[in-house]
Amino acid sequence: MTHSLPEGALPEGARPVPAAAPGTGAPSVAPGEGSLRLLRVTLPVANVALYLLWLGVGSFLLPIQVARITGTNDTAALSAASTIGAILATVGNPVFGQLSDRTRSRYGRRAPWILLCALLGALALVAQAQAASIAALGLSWGVVQFIMNGYQAALTAAMPDRVPASRYGTFSALVGLGVPLGTIVAALVIGGVPGAKFGRDGVIGGFGGRFAGENGYYLIAAIVVVAALFFTVLSPDRDARRLPRERFELKAFFGNFWVSPRQHPDFCWAFVSRLGVMLGYFVVLTYNMFLLADHIRIPQHDLLPTVGFLMIVNALCTVAASVLIGPLADRIGRVKPFVLASGVLAALALTLPMISPTEGGMLAYNIVGGMAFGAYLAVDMALITKVLPRTADAGKDMGVINIANAGPQILAPTVAGWVVAAGGYEALFPTAALVSLVGALVVLRVRGVR
């Protein structure tokens, strides 16, 4: 079921259009070009702040804190801390998504949750900075992920809410920039980059390790709050007070999370595809720092700058591919070929460190893998938005599909731990390649999108 906005609720310059057909994901109101131009800036900025949190904490601060608490590169402790957080994240995304769908306020459905979750998430990050045990670290990281998945659920719903279908490829690419740009900021601020890689002395960024600890948490907390204000003030949501209200029933609330594979097969296949591609990505990313230290044998004093350098290389390649592929997908009106090609390329990239288990092999992997991931991010959101079951439930459905982001974070530490225990770090690469390839192939089962 779709709803039209009440008269007077349209933003300046917008024009009424017919309600979208169920499953199209198209918004029921076409925003003016001015609003879309501004959204091209505010939406990526808010997303960059989110992924600065996910990647800055997950790839840098969490492993650093685990090593400080345990005194070693304890993969089991890192797995435990990561898994607790990801489980709570899986719950948070669809719950907050459905709550935002039901919200009726003068500030819209999404903005109140973006601001509230940013503020609460910042406070939780400050608490996590003080964690002195693995149990406390895992619990606090879980609270952060639960809250910030409310921010993510409301933010990702902005695309089906406000963006016309003809612009999905472009906006999917812009949203996808959150991952690489968040990576670049995290790598430069927390890790730093070896200056020798660019013909300079010392380390570029890193600030002498000033943010490789508690200060890193405080900085990220502040950036998240500022980004939330930037988005909600400059790209305000539409007044939702006159939208139809549904009576709240607890049984119906939880029952609404179920999406029938029989009635909505494309949505379910898209979910499985994203789950596979993301799992292949996180299986390697979860143990990236320990892999470089214990398998590639990067010296301890070079470890953080090397991690930062490789992440920046990966991110720059991701940005280049994403910016190129998104508008191209809009122009030719097809997304599935790009999903399939990106999965195959990601699998090929993961063979490079197997052939050459050196820093050079990891550099080659990050170049090719970054391009593959950029191509995938450029069209992933476009694909997902086209197969949403109901536009009225966009927040909840985007929350459900985002489980395919959080789910791999739950599975990856366990899967990676088993793989390393059974076959060593070198076994991570073929495992991740296989999973990524299967995830990409599943997209062929999506029939309603070309």
Secondary structure in CASP SS format (residue, H / E / C, confidence):
PFRMAT SS
TARGET T0000
AUTHOR 0000-0000-0000
METHOD secondary structure of the structure
MODEL  1
M C 1.00
T C 1.00
H C 1.00
S C 1.00
L C 1.00
P C 1.00
E C 1.00
G C 1.00
A C 1.00
L C 1.00
P C 1.00
E C 1.00
G C 1.00
A C 1.00
R E 1.00
P E 1.00
V C 1.00
P C 1.00
A C 1.00
A C 1.00
A C 1.00
P C 1.00
G C 1.00
T C 1.00
G C 1.00
A C 1.00
P C 1.00
S C 1.00
V E 1.00
A E 1.00
P C 1.00
G C 1.00
E H 1.00
G H 1.00
S H 1.00
L H 1.00
R H 1.00
L H 1.00
L H 1.00
R H 1.00
V H 1.00
T H 1.00
L H 1.00
P H 1.00
V H 1.00
A H 1.00
N H 1.00
V H 1.00
A H 1.00
L H 1.00
Y H 1.00
L H 1.00
L H 1.00
W H 1.00
L H 1.00
G H 1.00
V H 1.00
G H 1.00
S H 1.00
F H 1.00
L H 1.00
L H 1.00
P H 1.00
I H 1.00
Q H 1.00
V H 1.00
A H 1.00
R H 1.00
I H 1.00
T H 1.00
G C 1.00
T C 1.00
N C 1.00
D C 1.00
T H 1.00
A H 1.00
A H 1.00
L H 1.00
S H 1.00
A H 1.00
A H 1.00
S H 1.00
T H 1.00
I H 1.00
G H 1.00
A H 1.00
I H 1.00
L H 1.00
A H 1.00
T H 1.00
V H 1.00
G H 1.00
N H 1.00
P H 1.00
V H 1.00
F H 1.00
G H 1.00
Q H 1.00
L H 1.00
S H 1.00
D H 1.00
R H 1.00
T C 1.00
R C 1.00
S C 1.00
R C 1.00
Y C 1.00
G C 1.00
R C 1.00
R C 1.00
A H 1.00
P H 1.00
W H 1.00
I H 1.00
L H 1.00
L H 1.00
C H 1.00
A H 1.00
L H 1.00
L H 1.00
G H 1.00
A H 1.00
L H 1.00
A H 1.00
L H 1.00
V H 1.00
A H 1.00
Q H 1.00
A C 1.00
Q C 1.00
A C 1.00
A C 1.00
S C 1.00
I H 1.00
A H 1.00
A H 1.00
L H 1.00
G H 1.00
L H 1.00
S H 1.00
W H 1.00
G H 1.00
V H 1.00
V H 1.00
Q H 1.00
F H 1.00
I H 1.00
M H 1.00
N H 1.00
G H 1.00
Y H 1.00
Q H 1.00
A H 1.00
A H 1.00
L H 1.00
T H 1.00
A C 1.00
A H 1.00
M H 1.00
P H 1.00
D H 1.00
R H 1.00
V C 1.00
P C 1.00
A H 1.00
S H 1.00
R H 1.00
Y H 1.00
G H 1.00
T H 1.00
F H 1.00
S H 1.00
A H 1.00
L H 1.00
V H 1.00
G H 1.00
L C 1.00
G H 1.00
V H 1.00
P H 1.00
L H 1.00
G H 1.00
T H 1.00
I H 1.00
V H 1.00
A H 1.00
A H 1.00
L H 1.00
V H 1.00
I H 1.00
G H 1.00
G C 1.00
V E 1.00
P E 1.00
G H 1.00
A H 1.00
K H 1.00
F H 1.00
G C 1.00
R C 1.00
D C 1.00
G C 1.00
V E 1.00
I E 1.00
G C 1.00
G H 1.00
F H 1.00
G H 1.00
G H 1.00
R C 1.00
F C 1.00
A C 1.00
G C 1.00
E H 1.00
N H 1.00
G H 1.00
Y H 1.00
Y H 1.00
L H 1.00
I H 1.00
A H 1.00
A H 1.00
I H 1.00
V H 1.00
V H 1.00
V H 1.00
A H 1.00
A H 1.00
L H 1.00
F H 1.00
F H 1.00
T H 1.00
V H 1.00
L H 1.00
S C 1.00
P C 1.00
D C 1.00
R C 1.00
D C 1.00
A C 1.00
R C 1.00
R C 1.00
L C 1.00
P C 1.00
R C 1.00
E C 1.00
R C 1.00
F C 1.00
E C 1.00
L H 1.00
K H 1.00
A H 1.00
F H 1.00
F H 1.00
G H 1.00
N C 1.00
F C 1.00
W C 1.00
V C 1.00
S C 1.00
P C 1.00
R C 1.00
Q C 1.00
H C 1.00
P H 1.00
D H 1.00
F H 1.00
C H 1.00
W H 1.00
A H 1.00
F H 1.00
V H 1.00
S H 1.00
R H 1.00
L H 1.00
G H 1.00
V H 1.00
M H 1.00
L H 1.00
G H 1.00
Y H 1.00
F H 1.00
V H 1.00
V H 1.00
L H 1.00
T C 1.00
Y C 1.00
N H 1.00
M H 1.00
F H 1.00
L H 1.00
L H 1.00
A H 1.00
D H 1.00
H C 1.00
I C 1.00
R C 1.00
I C 1.00
P C 1.00
Q H 1.00
H H 1.00
D H 1.00
L H 1.00
L H 1.00
P H 1.00
T H 1.00
V H 1.00
G H 1.00
F H 1.00
L H 1.00
M H 1.00
I H 1.00
V H 1.00
N H 1.00
A H 1.00
L H 1.00
C H 1.00
T H 1.00
V H 1.00
A H 1.00
A H 1.00
S H 1.00
V H 1.00
L H 1.00
I H 1.00
G H 1.00
P H 1.00
L H 1.00
A H 1.00
D H 1.00
R H 1.00
I H 1.00
G C 1.00
R C 1.00
V C 1.00
K H 1.00
P H 1.00
F H 1.00
V H 1.00
L H 1.00
A H 1.00
S H 1.00
G H 1.00
V H 1.00
L H 1.00
A H 1.00
A H 1.00
L H 1.00
A H 1.00
L C 1.00
T C 1.00
L H 1.00
P H 1.00
M H 1.00
I H 1.00
S C 1.00
P C 1.00
T C 1.00
E H 1.00
G H 1.00
G H 1.00
M H 1.00
L H 1.00
A H 1.00
Y H 1.00
N H 1.00
I H 1.00
V H 1.00
G H 1.00
G H 1.00
M H 1.00
A H 1.00
F H 1.00
G H 1.00
A H 1.00
Y H 1.00
L H 1.00
A H 1.00
V H 1.00
D H 1.00
M H 1.00
A H 1.00
L H 1.00
I H 1.00
T H 1.00
K H 1.00
V C 1.00
L C 1.00
P C 1.00
R C 1.00
T H 1.00
A H 1.00
D H 1.00
A H 1.00
G H 1.00
K H 1.00
D H 1.00
M H 1.00
G H 1.00
V H 1.00
I H 1.00
N C 1.00
I H 1.00
A H 1.00
N H 1.00
A H 1.00
G H 1.00
P H 1.00
Q H 1.00
I H 1.00
L H 1.00
A H 1.00
P H 1.00
T H 1.00
V H 1.00
A H 1.00
G H 1.00
W H 1.00
V H 1.00
V H 1.00
A H 1.00
A H 1.00
G H 1.00
G C 1.00
Y H 1.00
E H 1.00
A H 1.00
L H 1.00
F H 1.00
P H 1.00
T H 1.00
A H 1.00
A H 1.00
L H 1.00
V H 1.00
S H 1.00
L H 1.00
V H 1.00
G H 1.00
A H 1.00
L H 1.00
V H 1.00
V H 1.00
L H 1.00
R H 1.00
V C 1.00
R C 1.00
G C 1.00
V C 1.00
R C 1.00
END
